[in-house]
Each structure stands twice: as C-alpha cells, then as structure tokens.
Amino acid sequence: MLSTNETLSMSQSSSDIPSAYDPLTGLYNKALFIQVMASLLCIARRQHMPVSLLIVNIDYDNIVDEYSLSDTKNLLKESADLIKSVLRDSDTLAYFEEDKFAVLLYNCDNKSTTIPIQRLRNQLESKLIIGDKKVGITFGFSTFGENYNSDRGRPIKEVSNCLVTNALLSLNHAVDQKRSETSSFNSN
C-alpha cells in the first residue's frame, strides 16, 4: 500500500509529463503525431499502401496585428475544427507547430492527395474570414510508398524524418510562390 506522500509524488510526476494533446485545439501534439506516423508507416510498408503527410499552413500574418491574441487563438481552434470536419475517420490530424497542422492520409498517393487538399482549401478559404480579410492557406505534402523497393531496408525513423522534411520543403516552396499552391516531394 502506498503512503500519502508516495501517492502525492506519483500524481505530481504524472502531471509533469507533457500532454499528448494540444490544450487549445484538442488535437494530437507533434510528439504523439510522430509516434503515430511511425506506427502507420510500419503498417503501410507491410501492406504496400501509400501514406501521404500533408502540412497545412494557416497564414495569420495579415491578421495578427489588427486582432487580439484571443482572436488568433479562436482562429486556430476554428481552423482545427474545420480541418477535422473535412477529413476521413482514417486520417490522423495534429497541431504541428505555430500555424501548421499535420495530416496523415492513409492509402493516399501523390495523385489522390489532391482530393483532400481541394476539399480542405474549399472549406478553409470559405470559412476562415476575419472582418474583411481572408486567411491565407498553403499546403505541402510528401508521400511514402510510391517506390516500395527503395524504402524496404530503410529504418522507419529515417523514413518518417524524410517524410516530414520533404513535406516541410514542399510547404516552403509553396509559401515562396506566395499563393495557395500545392507542391509535393516523394519521400524516396
């Protein structure tokens, strides 16, 4: 039987562990998302199914100066809810960082990833308006499984890191073009 001090110590130490969920959006945080992605990539490799990592960038820059922090937080929460409403039950959504969300699209290759991107673009661009300003939306993605033979011997952690890096490169490329454009990189 545990003493009161041991019980208190255990509850304090468990509260020191960071939550697996983002407190504002209620979505997976980045650390849990990376773990889930590694597991999904193992399954996808075994089943020869493609997985796309989609990064959604919500551009608040033209709005932040005119509105309060609480307005920006509300916009972030609304963005999360809108993205969630468009995705399939099999997709995994996370708050990735700052103004970015990450989505794992199971059984989605480069070509079929354009379908959820278009649905997300339509939903977000039509609903994310503050005052008279539309919020900018940019997408980047990378796909695993386009070439199973080249990925066969690579460690999953390496594949996962490559997928994230390439999706972020794709996003940066689209941002550099300064328009709501989609670009992609293959994870090979």
ABEGO torsion letter per residue (X at the ends): XBBAAAAAAAAAAAAABBBABBAAAGBBBAAAAAAAAAAAAAAAAAAGBBBBBBBBBBBAAAAAAABBAAAAAAAAAAAAAAAAAABBAABBBBBABGABBBBBBBGBBAAAAAAAAAAAAAAAAAABBBEABBBBBBBBBBBBGABAAAAAABBAAAAAAAAAAAAAAAAAAAAAAGBBBBBBBBAX
